[in-house]
Amino acid sequence: MTTQKYSLIMRIQHWIMALVILALIASGWYMTQLEDSVSFKYDIYGWHKPFGVLVLFLVFARIITRLIGKNPALPNGMAKHEKAFSHLTHWFLYLLMFLVPASGYLMSGAAPDKTIPFFGLTMPNIVSKSAELAKLFHSIHIVIPYVLLGVIALHILGVLKHRFFDKPENNVLNRML
């Protein structure tokens, strides 16, 4: 018998990461729109950075869980091209979920006057202090969340398509609830 649902751990990881990542993207956009004179702007940065580092840890945990866990097979009724696109989209999501916080980590690490906070700790710096390098990672960190949002939208649209427009046995939403 094939597994019909993801494990409870994977479902919890999925929904926690979805909430944290969407909150990070929203807070990242919001805090960069604020003028420097707004008193709480840097308080938002103070939360944004450690939660970004947390996402790095969660992505690694999630990939390990996915690789060693028993994952439900895609429904037999799904077309081959849909299955291939589903697998490609999922691995692209994992890549982007890594690249967004990694670029933020590297940006803070390279910035001459910044550290990498993690809930009261300071994370190790793995790049040289360089304003030019910080600017490069900043550019990456600004662009990639929009790509991630696009792939998240594809992911959600795919789930909704299978839920509302396909045969009932192709409803993949139940696997993550």
Backbone as CSV, one residue per row, in Angstrom:
resi,resn,N_x,N_y,N_z,CA_x,CA_y,CA_z,C_x,C_y,C_z
1,MET,0.836,-1.176,0.000,0.000,0.000,0.000,0.887,1.248,0.000
2,THR,0.542,2.228,-0.822,1.332,3.446,-0.894,0.876,4.436,0.173
3,THR,1.806,5.251,0.600,1.498,6.291,1.575,0.622,7.340,0.917
4,GLN,-0.466,7.720,1.573,-1.403,8.687,1.007,-1.156,10.112,1.499
5,LYS,-0.465,10.246,2.617,-0.188,11.568,3.186,1.295,11.676,3.496
6,TYR,1.769,12.917,3.515,3.114,13.143,4.026,3.087,12.882,5.525
7,SER,4.240,12.572,6.095,4.317,12.335,7.537,3.917,13.606,8.286
8,LEU,3.527,13.434,9.529,3.138,14.580,10.348,4.287,15.584,10.438
9,ILE,5.503,15.089,10.581,6.667,15.987,10.655,6.785,16.812,9.378
10,MET,6.628,16.171,8.231,6.741,16.905,6.965,5.611,17.916,6.800
11,ARG,4.420,17.555,7.242,3.300,18.501,7.133,3.520,19.708,8.040
12,ILE,4.001,19.457,9.248,4.286,20.566,10.168,5.397,21.441,9.597
13,GLN,6.472,20.811,9.096,7.560,21.578,8.482,7.038,22.442,7.333
14,HIS,6.211,21.861,6.490,5.673,22.571,5.326,4.937,23.834,5.746
15,TRP,3.995,23.690,6.681,3.148,24.827,7.046,3.890,25.865,7.876
16,ILE,4.793,25.439,8.748,5.602,26.410,9.498,6.485,27.193,8.537
17,MET,7.138,26.484,7.626,8.007,27.177,6.673,7.208,28.098,5.762
18,ALA,6.033,27.673,5.349,5.205,28.535,4.498,4.899,29.843,5.222
19,LEU,4.488,29.746,6.475,4.163,30.953,7.249,5.391,31.827,7.484
20,VAL,6.495,31.215,7.884,7.704,31.994,8.179,8.245,32.649,6.910
21,ILE,8.298,31.906,5.813,8.834,32.466,4.568,7.962,33.604,4.060
22,LEU,6.660,33.429,4.072,5.784,34.517,3.621,5.904,35.731,4.543
23,ALA,6.040,35.506,5.850,6.229,36.620,6.787,7.566,37.319,6.542
24,LEU,8.600,36.546,6.235,9.908,37.143,5.952,9.878,37.968,4.669
25,ILE,9.221,37.455,3.641,9.128,38.215,2.391,8.341,39.505,2.628
26,ALA,7.227,39.396,3.344,6.415,40.587,3.632,7.195,41.588,4.488
27,SER,7.863,41.102,5.533,8.614,42.021,6.402,9.804,42.613,5.663
28,GLY,10.445,41.818,4.814,11.560,42.330,4.019,11.124,43.443,3.094
29,TRP,10.004,43.245,2.446,9.487,44.285,1.557,9.099,45.518,2.373
30,TYR,8.390,45.308,3.472,7.899,46.421,4.287,9.048,47.245,4.866
31,MET,10.032,46.575,5.468,11.099,47.321,6.142,11.943,48.108,5.155
32,THR,12.077,47.620,3.934,12.862,48.361,2.948,12.095,49.546,2.376
33,GLN,10.788,49.572,2.580,9.986,50.713,2.125,9.985,51.848,3.145
34,LEU,10.351,51.541,4.381,10.328,52.549,5.444,11.525,53.489,5.334
35,GLU,11.297,54.731,5.670,12.386,55.712,5.752,13.282,55.342,6.934
36,ASP,14.560,55.691,6.843,15.487,55.403,7.937,15.074,56.080,9.238
37,SER,14.319,57.151,9.140,13.907,57.895,10.337,12.784,57.204,11.123
38,VAL,12.160,56.188,10.536,11.084,55.469,11.233,11.718,54.650,12.360
39,SER,11.262,54.891,13.573,11.934,54.350,14.758,11.993,52.821,14.808
40,PHE,10.990,52.143,14.327,10.951,50.679,14.465,11.504,49.931,13.246
41,LYS,11.992,50.654,12.242,12.499,50.000,11.028,13.562,48.950,11.369
42,TYR,14.528,49.318,12.207,15.624,48.392,12.489,15.234,47.319,13.505
43,ASP,14.126,47.520,14.197,13.572,46.438,15.014,13.087,45.308,14.110
44,ILE,12.520,45.672,12.968,12.065,44.654,12.007,13.269,43.881,11.477
45,TYR,14.349,44.591,11.135,15.579,43.909,10.714,16.048,42.946,11.799
46,GLY,15.916,43.384,13.063,16.348,42.556,14.189,15.599,41.241,14.304
47,TRP,14.399,41.177,13.773,13.641,39.919,13.737,13.817,39.205,12.408
48,HIS,13.943,39.967,11.338,14.041,39.398,9.994,15.283,38.497,9.861
49,LYS,16.401,38.963,10.358,17.653,38.210,10.191,17.658,36.864,10.926
50,PRO,17.323,36.808,12.219,17.359,35.490,12.869,16.333,34.509,12.301
51,PHE,15.168,35.014,11.890,14.197,34.104,11.288,14.672,33.626,9.917
52,GLY,15.437,34.460,9.210,16.041,34.027,7.948,17.043,32.904,8.174
53,VAL,17.873,33.040,9.218,18.823,31.975,9.564,18.057,30.712,9.949
54,LEU,16.975,30.870,10.693,16.143,29.723,11.066,15.647,28.986,9.824
55,VAL,15.242,29.732,8.803,14.778,29.097,7.562,15.894,28.266,6.937
56,LEU,17.133,28.740,6.994,18.251,27.931,6.475,18.305,26.573,7.175
57,PHE,18.213,26.581,8.497,18.223,25.323,9.246,17.010,24.457,8.886
58,LEU,15.850,25.092,8.782,14.628,24.349,8.461,14.674,23.742,7.063
59,VAL,15.265,24.448,6.116,15.379,23.904,4.753,16.228,22.640,4.767
60,PHE,17.364,22.692,5.463,18.204,21.493,5.541,17.456,20.347,6.221
61,ALA,16.769,20.642,7.314,15.997,19.605,8.012,14.912,19.041,7.104
62,ARG,14.286,19.912,6.352,13.194,19.470,5.480,13.708,18.599,4.340
63,ILE,14.832,18.973,3.763,15.405,18.161,2.681,15.795,16.786,3.211
64,ILE,16.422,16.749,4.378,16.798,15.458,4.972,15.554,14.621,5.242
65,THR,14.531,15.237,5.827,13.285,14.522,6.110,12.665,13.993,4.824
66,ARG,12.703,14.787,3.779,12.115,14.362,2.506,12.904,13.201,1.894
67,LEU,14.229,13.266,2.000,15.057,12.220,1.401,14.961,10.893,2.144
68,ILE,14.815,10.938,3.467,14.781,9.680,4.226,13.368,9.207,4.534
69,GLY,12.389,10.086,4.363,11.009,9.740,4.699,10.304,8.993,3.588
70,LYS,9.136,8.495,3.932,8.275,7.847,2.942,7.303,8.903,2.434
71,ASN,7.493,9.273,1.192,6.663,10.305,0.590,5.572,9.663,-0.248
72,PRO,4.381,10.236,-0.212,3.304,9.657,-1.023,3.604,9.817,-2.509
73,ALA,3.303,8.777,-3.244,3.468,8.849,-4.699,2.412,9.786,-5.259
74,LEU,2.745,10.420,-6.360,1.739,11.245,-7.026,0.640,10.331,-7.553
75,PRO,-0.582,10.827,-7.638,-1.698,9.986,-8.083,-1.452,9.381,-9.465
76,ASN,-1.887,8.142,-9.638,-1.729,7.455,-10.923,-2.439,8.180,-12.056
77,GLY,-3.508,8.902,-11.730,-4.278,9.594,-12.752,-3.618,10.848,-13.302
78,MET,-2.532,11.282,-12.681,-1.847,12.480,-13.171,-1.033,12.139,-14.412
79,ALA,-1.046,13.046,-15.360,-0.268,12.856,-16.587,1.226,12.912,-16.262
80,LYS,2.034,12.243,-17.108,3.482,12.209,-16.888,4.083,13.609,-16.836
81,HIS,3.635,14.480,-17.746,4.210,15.831,-17.769,3.840,16.608,-16.499
82,GLU,2.665,16.335,-15.927,2.282,16.990,-14.671,3.150,16.492,-13.515
83,LYS,3.424,15.200,-13.505,4.291,14.647,-12.464,5.700,15.226,-12.571
84,ALA,6.214,15.309,-13.787,7.555,15.867,-13.992,7.598,17.330,-13.556
85,PHE,6.574,18.089,-13.929,6.521,19.503,-13.551,6.397,19.658,-12.038
86,SER,5.648,18.773,-11.408,5.501,18.800,-9.955,6.849,18.585,-9.273
87,HIS,7.589,17.565,-9.723,8.906,17.287,-9.131,9.863,18.455,-9.356
88,LEU,9.877,18.991,-10.564,10.746,20.122,-10.886,10.402,21.335,-10.020
89,THR,9.121,21.621,-9.884,8.680,22.762,-9.080,9.083,22.590,-7.619
90,HIS,8.912,21.391,-7.078,9.273,21.167,-5.679,10.766,21.371,-5.440
91,TRP,11.604,20.824,-6.305,13.046,20.983,-6.096,13.494,22.422,-6.349
92,PHE,12.824,23.125,-7.256,13.118,24.542,-7.469,12.705,25.349,-6.232
93,LEU,11.588,24.979,-5.611,11.187,25.619,-4.352,12.257,25.421,-3.275
94,TYR,12.766,24.207,-3.138,13.812,23.948,-2.150,15.050,24.793,-2.436
95,LEU,15.445,24.869,-3.703,16.612,25.671,-4.075,16.401,27.134,-3.686
96,LEU,15.240,27.675,-4.029,14.954,29.075,-3.716,14.816,29.307,-2.215
97,MET,14.217,28.334,-1.495,14.090,28.471,-0.040,15.465,28.483,0.626
98,PHE,16.459,27.907,-0.042,17.840,27.979,0.440,18.509,29.284,0.004
99,LEU,18.360,29.646,-1.272,19.079,30.800,-1.816,18.667,32.128,-1.194
100,VAL,17.389,32.293,-0.898,16.952,33.580,-0.332,17.627,33.829,1.022
101,PRO,17.500,32.933,2.006,18.167,33.231,3.280,19.696,33.151,3.186
102,ALA,20.218,32.283,2.320,21.678,32.197,2.172,22.240,33.511,1.646
103,SER,21.553,34.122,0.686,22.038,35.405,0.163,21.953,36.493,1.235
104,GLY,20.923,36.450,2.078,20.831,37.398,3.187,21.943,37.180,4.201
105,TYR,22.226,35.926,4.496,23.304,35.572,5.426,24.637,36.091,4.898
106,LEU,24.899,35.826,3.620,26.157,36.255,3.014,26.233,37.775,2.899
107,MET,25.108,38.417,2.631,25.065,39.878,2.564,25.455,40.476,3.917
108,SER,24.837,39.990,4.986,25.165,40.501,6.321,26.596,40.165,6.703
109,GLY,27.048,38.985,6.314,28.419,38.592,6.626,29.452,39.444,5.915
110,ALA,29.163,39.838,4.681,30.112,40.630,3.896,30.080,42.111,4.262
111,ALA,28.958,42.588,4.777,28.840,44.015,5.109,29.838,44.374,6.211
112,PRO,30.650,45.398,5.977,31.695,45.743,6.954,31.179,46.038,8.359
113,ASP,29.971,46.545,8.483,29.463,46.959,9.792,28.328,46.083,10.318
114,LYS,28.162,44.880,9.772,27.027,44.028,10.153,27.506,42.697,10.748
115,THR,26.608,42.103,11.538,26.810,40.744,12.035,25.597,39.919,11.620
116,ILE,25.635,38.644,11.949,24.541,37.738,11.600,23.918,37.244,12.907
117,PRO,22.858,37.924,13.355,22.251,37.548,14.634,21.347,36.322,14.502
118,PHE,21.330,35.535,15.574,20.440,34.371,15.619,19.937,34.201,17.047
119,PHE,18.867,34.920,17.371,18.204,34.821,18.670,19.188,34.897,19.839
120,GLY,19.948,35.975,19.874,20.889,36.209,20.966,22.299,35.720,20.699
121,LEU,22.480,34.944,19.672,23.810,34.473,19.277,24.264,35.246,18.046
122,THR,25.560,35.202,17.790,26.084,35.749,16.543,26.614,34.574,15.734
123,MET,26.067,34.419,14.544,26.462,33.298,13.687,27.843,33.565,13.094
124,PRO,28.576,32.499,12.761,29.905,32.691,12.175,29.812,33.334,10.789
125,ASN,30.792,34.158,10.515,30.871,34.792,9.213,31.685,33.886,8.287
126,ILE,31.175,33.600,7.104,31.867,32.677,6.197,32.374,33.367,4.935
127,VAL,32.268,34.703,4.880,32.787,35.461,3.736,33.635,36.618,4.255
128,SER,34.467,37.130,3.375,35.287,38.291,3.722,34.425,39.537,3.816
129,LYS,34.797,40.435,4.701,34.117,41.725,4.798,34.463,42.528,3.547
130,SER,33.439,42.891,2.795,33.646,43.609,1.538,32.347,44.305,1.154
131,ALA,32.403,45.615,1.018,31.209,46.370,0.631,30.716,45.939,-0.748
132,GLU,31.637,45.643,-1.659,31.252,45.211,-3.010,30.549,43.857,-2.969
133,LEU,31.088,42.945,-2.183,30.473,41.624,-2.042,29.104,41.742,-1.365
134,ALA,29.008,42.587,-0.360,27.723,42.805,0.317,26.695,43.352,-0.667
135,LYS,27.128,44.251,-1.544,26.218,44.826,-2.545,25.738,43.752,-3.522
136,LEU,26.639,42.853,-3.932,26.263,41.753,-4.830,25.221,40.854,-4.164
137,PHE,25.489,40.430,-2.931,24.539,39.559,-2.232,23.225,40.290,-1.942
138,HIS,23.299,41.588,-1.714,22.087,42.388,-1.517,21.229,42.349,-2.777
139,SER,21.856,42.522,-3.941,21.109,42.477,-5.211,20.423,41.127,-5.396
140,ILE,21.150,40.068,-5.080,20.581,38.720,-5.189,19.422,38.571,-4.200
141,HIS,19.633,39.049,-2.982,18.631,38.913,-1.918,17.367,39.717,-2.209
142,ILE,17.483,40.756,-2.998,16.318,41.574,-3.360,15.508,40.908,-4.472
143,VAL,16.176,40.262,-5.424,15.502,39.710,-6.612,14.894,38.331,-6.355
144,ILE,15.636,37.453,-5.708,15.214,36.051,-5.592,13.881,35.862,-4.861
145,PRO,13.540,36.665,-3.854,12.217,36.464,-3.238,11.056,36.616,-4.222
146,TYR,11.215,37.472,-5.226,10.153,37.609,-6.230,10.040,36.340,-7.075
147,VAL,11.179,35.729,-7.381,11.161,34.449,-8.104,10.499,33.392,-7.223
148,LEU,10.868,33.377,-5.946,10.266,32.430,-5.002,8.756,32.619,-4.934
149,LEU,8.298,33.864,-4.861,6.851,34.113,-4.836,6.180,33.585,-6.097
150,GLY,6.831,33.739,-7.251,6.276,33.211,-8.497,6.151,31.700,-8.468
151,VAL,7.171,31.027,-7.955,7.133,29.560,-7.891,6.122,29.104,-6.836
152,ILE,6.008,29.839,-5.731,4.971,29.528,-4.736,3.593,29.651,-5.379
153,ALA,3.398,30.690,-6.189,2.113,30.865,-6.884,1.839,29.685,-7.812
154,LEU,2.853,29.230,-8.554,2.688,28.041,-9.414,2.309,26.825,-8.579
155,HIS,2.984,26.663,-7.459,2.726,25.543,-6.546,1.266,25.565,-6.079
156,ILE,0.814,26.722,-5.642,-0.565,26.852,-5.157,-1.562,26.641,-6.295
157,LEU,-1.285,27.220,-7.456,-2.184,27.034,-8.605,-2.274,25.565,-9.006
158,GLY,-1.142,24.855,-8.958,-1.154,23.427,-9.268,-2.011,22.648,-8.287
159,VAL,-1.859,22.954,-7.000,-2.667,22.290,-5.970,-4.151,22.570,-6.201
160,LEU,-4.484,23.829,-6.479,-5.889,24.196,-6.709,-6.445,23.540,-7.966
161,LYS,-5.629,23.458,-9.017,-6.064,22.786,-10.250,-6.429,21.334,-9.943
162,HIS,-5.528,20.636,-9.247,-5.783,19.223,-8.939,-6.946,19.060,-7.963
163,ARG,-7.172,20.045,-7.120,-8.258,19.970,-6.138,-9.625,20.216,-6.774
164,PHE,-9.712,21.224,-7.634,-11.023,21.657,-8.117,-11.344,21.283,-9.561
165,PHE,-10.356,20.941,-10.375,-10.620,20.711,-11.789,-10.306,19.298,-12.263
166,ASP,-9.588,18.525,-11.473,-9.226,17.166,-11.870,-10.150,16.152,-11.204
167,LYS,-9.885,14.890,-11.497,-10.627,13.808,-10.852,-10.364,13.847,-9.349
168,PRO,-11.330,13.410,-8.542,-11.144,13.442,-7.078,-9.885,12.714,-6.602
169,GLU,-9.499,11.640,-7.286,-8.313,10.895,-6.843,-7.008,11.661,-7.108
170,ASN,-7.074,12.745,-7.885,-5.882,13.559,-8.143,-5.744,14.734,-7.175
171,ASN,-6.581,14.776,-6.153,-6.536,15.859,-5.174,-5.298,15.691,-4.295
172,VAL,-4.251,16.454,-4.602,-3.000,16.341,-3.853,-3.007,17.181,-2.576
173,LEU,-3.977,18.064,-2.425,-4.038,18.923,-1.239,-4.153,18.100,0.044
174,ASN,-4.948,17.055,0.018,-5.165,16.240,1.222,-3.878,15.611,1.749
175,ARG,-2.885,15.430,0.888,-1.623,14.830,1.319,-0.863,15.721,2.296
176,MET,-1.147,17.044,2.264,-0.412,17.987,3.104,-1.279,18.556,4.231
177,LEU,-2.508,18.067,4.355,-3.392,18.537,5.438,-3.419,17.547,6.592
